[in-house]
């Protein structure tokens, strides 16, 4: 690594697209979820506080270079590009991230990778305080955290992290059904999720949890949604983010599917799960649909105040005849439209092309075909 570059991990939530990424661990402590192949070839490791502080120093140095090109509320983009051209490959990527972060002005930082909350020896607080000292204008710091690890922490632990600067934890609950969690090797229980979620919130940190419609396959479709609603109502997270399940080639779940142990839930099953979830969830949080993989992206809003609007979108989809639902699924998955109400906006040639695919795809291959499209998005 050259002098001013810093570590960058592979993922962050879509809501952190404009955040500065600070990697404090590498990989995932669990690495056994059957649907996830992200860190399969990465051995988990944590970075020392000194290593992380060095990365923060490098971010600061790159930010200071970029700041020379700030012109009031504007930027000298040509000047930034000349700086960029003079850097080596790794530095260039890091400088581009820091400069874009400053230009976007979000002030948010995301701690990578899969489970940064594993740092329990005071290192995380130390790093958070150092980051705040070097970047006093940071507005929000967030991190992923696994429910199993979070459940071993107390509200006081989270209050200490909040005091050090941590604002929000993203946790991939994926399902609240113990049967589904076991089926996919998630390594957590709904009891742990509830304990974890309540402690995070009691410590004053915002909680964002994730739900995957379809994760229980056809067999556990209803159970998947009901379990998630039960956990959400017990925890009352600030955000419930929808991540439709896509079974990706190369994962253990894909092998289960090929060998008949896991039967794919279709898009209609997943929408019915969404309907159960929206119908049953209570509390002050927000349902968020911030991923291209979701079939009905406008199903988002406040769990109580927007319930009827969200259910109306779902019912509009479910009320369509089967051929129209298939046309919509394909149109949405190929990024032509974003809601059933936009079907009429499809150009005639596009409609004809999509209809041809619908007609030529055997019914028994339909769900697999849709899965192969959405699996490319993850
Ligand atoms: S905990 Fe998250 S990162 Fe780790 S294996 Fe499971 S889904 Fe992947």
Boltz pocket constraint, residues with backbone or C-beta under 6 A from the ligand:
constraints:
  - pocket:
      binder: B
      contacts: [[A, 28], [A, 29], [A, 30], [A, 31], [A, 32], [A, 33], [A, 36], [A, 37], [A, 38], [A, 39], [A, 114], [A, 146], [A, 172], [A, 186]]
      max_distance: 6.0
